[in-house]
Amino acid sequence: GLATMEAPTSEPAGNPNGTGNTQNLTVPVMQENTNGSVPAPTSTISNGISADEIALYDRQIRLWGLKAQESIRNANILLITMKALANEIAKNLVLAGINSLTLCDHCPVLPSDLTSQFFLPSDRSPVGTNRAIAASTNIQRLNPRVSINIDTLDIRLKPPSYFSAFDIIIATDLDAPTLNLINTATRLNNRKFYAAGSHGMYGFLFSDLIEHNFIISRSISNVPTVVGPESPTRSIISSSPDPNDPKVENVTKRELFSTWLLASSSPLPAEILKSPRRKKVVTPILSCLRGLWEFESQFGIRPNPNDKAQLAQFTILCGEQHKALGLPAETLRSETLRAFLQNIGGEVSPVAAVLGGQLAQDVINVLGRTQQPIQNFVVFDGERSEAGVYALHPTEGELGRGLLPISGGQQQQQQQQQQ
């Protein structure tokens, strides 16, 4: 999570910043247009950050800078599926001071939601109420300056143009085919995309930022900085002396990303595959997750641990994914498969807090453009207390915008070339 922010109790008691302002607690429902899209979130932000905002966000401005805070407060973010993981993400982003957060969820609150989702009201039973609506009031209370919008329609029914209204789209706790559908739409609109899922003691994060530039400041070395590739996904674009410190240089780097469809089936990095020792320490939860995604893609459901046929099929798929990753057979044990299967769809608050905090922190880093982003998969194993980061990409072909030539960015480039 963010060092400058405090987790709310089961029901946040007003604005944590002490303003006592409750006049902005009304949450507008986003109405559908006839073409199935929603209006872009409205912004009342002026070009410069106000003195009140500087005072309000003083601690985090000291952490990541005024320019980064201005980028954060201009961001319009879509958050899909309001369960425990999304609650943690929403908490961190709203406290950070983004411009607007749209909560999209078509499902009602279930009794099982009451034990893991701290934004649900405690003064009345929210069971049967739409999850986005039920959580919205307490989310708004965290920071009345942030515009909270809700959308109660199924995300799978949205046209690709729907996603153009947002800067970043975060999809949580959805099946693999739906994640692929959303990521394709975000690519078409040249929008940054995150996916995340929580399964009891396990979980994952994924990012497709298409192409992302960021600037790091570092001490000038005796070895001059060379413009060009640093890794298969990262390259140095430019370098210049810091105008305020002659001993520091500002280096602009670019990271290229893969789509969900390709990354979720790509091999491990070559440096891992070439090392027997490193292959042994790759978490088998990666194979289990890929087995789950393949099961969802083939059968349209999640495996039922009480169904012997589904259990057998899931075991086969996990074994196939483990072998395809080039990992030693002995690292995928039957007890690991059994534990993962029993955790599928479960919500454990500490796990959601770790995953949600890490994803929100990366979103803030991406908006601030001063830190290297996650590239591109994080696999969390709560049994081992590990969160491994794996760069999963095709071994051949282009990355970034080249993966989807009809993306918004590519269309703009083609139009510029024609002109």
N, C-alpha and C positions, 0 to 999 in steps of 0.2 A: 504494500500500500504506500501511500504518500506520507512522508515524515511529518508534514505540516498539518495533517488532517486527523480528525478523531472519528471513530466509528460511532454511529448513532445507537441509542438504546432501541428497544423493541418498537417504541413510537417516539420519534424525535419531538422534543418539546420546543417548538418555535424555531426562530432563526438563531443558529449557533453563534452568529456574529454579534448578537446583542442589539440589533436594531429595533426589534419588537414590531417590525412591519409585517402585517398579515394581509394587506390589501391586495397582494398579488397571488393569493393562494388559489384562486379559481383556475381550474385547468381546462383549457379549451379543447373540445373534441374536434379532431380534424375530419372535415366532411369530404366525402368522395366526390370528384367531378364526374361528369358523364363519360370521360375517357379512362376512368379508373385511376387517375393520378390524384395527388394531393397538392395543395398550394405550398409553395416554399415557405419554410418558417420565417416569420417576419422578424426584422432586426431593427432595434432602436439605437444601435450603437453608433456613436460618432467616430470620426477618424482617430482622435486622440483618447488615451485612457484618462479618466477623471481622477481628481485628487482623492475622492471618496473611495474609488476602486483601488488606488495605490495603498491607501490605509487599510482597506479590507483584506487585500491579498499581499500585505507587506512581507510576510514570512516566506511565501512561495516565490515572490518576485526576487527576494534575496537569493533563493535557491537556483532559479532558472532564468532570471533576467526579465527586464521590462518588455523587450521585444517579443520574447516567447509568450509572455502573459497576454500581450495584444493579439497574438495569433490564436491563443486558446480562447479568448473571449469573443472571437469572431467565428468560432467553429460551430457548425450545425451537424449534429450527430444523430444517427438512427440506431436504436438499440432494439433488437428483436428477441422476443421470448423473455417474459419477466419472471424468472425463477431465481434461485439463490445466487447463482453466478452473476446474472444481470443486475441483481440488487447491489452487489459489491462494486461492479463496474459503474453503475449509475451514481452511487455514493461518491466515489472518487472524482468522477468527471464533473458532477454538479458542484462539489466543494471547490474544485479547481477553477470554476468560473467560466465554463463554456457559454456560448450564446444561447443555443437551444438544444434540447434533448427530446427526441420523439420516441415514445415507447410504443412498440408495435406488438400486439399479442391478441389473438382471437379466442384464447381459451379461458375458461372460468377458473376461479380459485377452488382447489380441492382441499379436503381436510388434511392431506399429507403436506400441503404447502405451508401450513401454519407453523410447523416446527423449524423451518429453515429460512423463511423470508421475513426479514425484520421491518420492511416497509408496509406490511399489511396492518390495517388498523386494529387496535387492541380493545377499543371501547364497544365494538360490535362485531358480529360474525361476518367476515367477508366471503364466506363460502357461497359459491354460485355467482359472485360478482366477477366481471371481467378482470383478469390479473393486472392489466395495464392501468385500468381505472382505479382498482383497489390500492395500488402502490403509489399512485401519482401525487396524492395530497401530501404524504409524508416526504416524498422526494422533493417536492416544491419547498417544503419548510426548511430544508437544508440550506437553500440559497434562493431567496425570492428574486434575485437579479437574473436568474436563468429561466428562460421560457421553456415550460414543460408542455409538450403536446402529446396527445394519445391517438392511436389508430387501432381500431378493433377489428380490422379486416384481415383475413388470412394472407400472409406475406406471399404465399405461392400463387395467389391470384393477381398480383401486381404486375403491370406492364413494366418493361425495362426503363421507361422514362420516369417512373416513380422515384428511382434512386438518384436522379440527377439533382434533386433538391438538397442533397446532403453532401458534406465534405468527406465524412467517414461513415461506413456502414459496419455495424458489429452484430453478427448473427450468433446466437448462443443456443445450445441444447436442441439442435435440429439434426435431422438425419442427413446422411451423405448426399443423396440426390438433391435435397433442397439447398444444401450449402453450395453445390455445384451450380444450381439454377441461379441463385442470388449472385454468386461470384461472376458468372457469365454476364449478368445484367450490369454489375458494377464495372466490369471491364468495358462494356459497350459505352458506358457513360464516363469512363476515365476517372473512376472514383476509388478511393482506398477502401480495402475490405479486410475485416478480421473475422475469424471464426473461432469459437471456443466451445468446449463441452466438459461437463462435470459428471463423472460416474463414480459416486461414492468416494473411495480413497484415491481414485485415479482421475486424470483429465488431460486436456490438451489445449494449446493455443496455436493458431495459424494466422499468418499475415500475408496478404497480397497487396503491396503498395504500388504495384506496377513498376514505376521508376521513382526513386526518392532521392533527392539531393539533401545533404546536410553538411554543416561546417563544424570542424573541430579546431580548437586552438591548442597549439603545442609549442614547446620550446624549439627554437631553431637548432637543428643538428649540424654537425660538421659535414654530414652527407646530405647533399641537396635533395630536396623532394622532387621526384620524377613523376610527371604526368603520365598516366597509363594504368593498365590493369593491376590490381592488388590481389585479386582472387577471382574465381569463376563468376562471381556475382558483383564484385565491388571494384570500382576504379577511381583513381584520383583525377578530378576534372581540372582543378587549378590550385594555385598556392600563391599567397601574397603576404607581405609583412603586416603585422598588426599596427594600425596607425597610432595606437596608444602605448605600445611596448615594442621597442626594436628587437627584443630578444625572443619574441613570440611570432609565429606565423599562423595564418588562418588557412586551413586546407579544406577545400570543397571536394566531397566525395559523392559518388552515386552508387546506390544499390539497385540491382535489377531483381525482379521477383517472378515467380511462377504462379500459374492458376492453381486453384484447389484440385481440379481434376488431375493435373499432371503431378503436382507435388505429392499428393496422397498415394501415388503409385510409383514414384521415382526412387532410385537406389540411394543408399547411404553415400556420403562423400567418399572419394577415393582414399583419402588419408585414413579413414576408419577401416575400409575394406582391406587395405594393405597390411593392417596390423592385427594379428590374431589376439593380442592382448586387449586392444581397444574394442574389437568385436564382442569379446566376452562381457564387457561392461555396458554394452548397449542394453537399455531396459527392454525386457520382453513385452512390456505394455505397449510398445509401438506396434509389435506384431498383432497383439490382441485388438488394438484400435483399428488396424487395417482389416483384420478379420471381421470386426463388427461392421465397418463401413461396406465391405464387400457383401456381407449378409443382408444389410439394409438395401443395397442396390439390387441384389438378386431377388429378394423375397418381399421387399416393401414393409417389413416389420423388424422389430428387434427380437433376438433369440429369447425364448422362454426357458429358463433353467430347469423347469419342471417337465419339459417336453424332451424325451430322450432322442427323438429324431432331430429336433432342432439343435440339441446339445451336440450330437455327433457331427452335424453339418458345420456348426460353428467351430468345433475343434479342428476339423479338416481344413477349413478356410484359414484359421490362425496358423496352422502348420505350414500351409502353402505360402502365406505371406512371410513367415519367418524364414523359410527357405529362399524365397525370392529376394529377401534382404541380404542374403549371404551370411546369416548368423548361425552359430553353432547350435545343433539340435538340442544339446543338453541344457541350454539356457532357457528353453521354453518348457517348463515343468507343468505337470498336470494340476498341481495345487495352485499355480499361477493362473491357469485357465479357469479353474473353478472359482477362485477368488474374484477374478475380473468379471466373470459371468454373473455372479451374485451381486456385484456392485453396479451393473449397468442401470442407468437411469436414477441411481440413488443420489441424494444430496447430503453432503457432510459440510457443515458450515466452515470449519477451518480450511478445508480444501478449496471451497469456493472463495474464501477470503484471499488465499495465496494466488490463485489463478486470476481472480478479478482484479486484485491489486497490481499484478504484473502486467496484465493487458492494459489497464487504465494508464499505468506509468508509461508504457510504450506509446500509447496514443498521445500522451502529453509530450513525450520526447519527439515524436513525429511532427506534431504541430509546432514545437519550438525549433526544430531543425538544428539542434546542437549536439545530438547524441546519435550513436549508431543504433538503428532499430533492430528488432528481433528478425533474424533471418533463418528460417521462416516457420519452423515447427518447434514448439515446446511440448514435451511429454512429461507429465507430472506423475510420479509414483509415490503415493503416500506411505506405502509400506516401507520403502527405502528412504523416504524423506529426500527425494531427488527430483530435480526439474532439469532434464537434459535438453539442450538446444541443438537441433539438427537442421542443416541446410540441405533440403531435399529438392532437387531439380533434375530435369532430364539431362543426360550426358551429352546430347547433341541438340543443335538448333538454337534459335535465339531465345533470350529471356526478355523481360520487360514488355514493352509495347509490341515487340515483334511476335509475341506468342499469339496475339489476336489482332490481325491486321485491320479489322473493322472497328477497333476501339476508337473512342472519341478523340484521343490524342493523335492516333494515326490519321483519322479523317482530317483533322486540323492541319497536319503536316502535308497531306496530299493537296488540300485546298491552297495552302501557301505556295506549294510547288507549281500548281496550275496558274496561280496569279503571277 
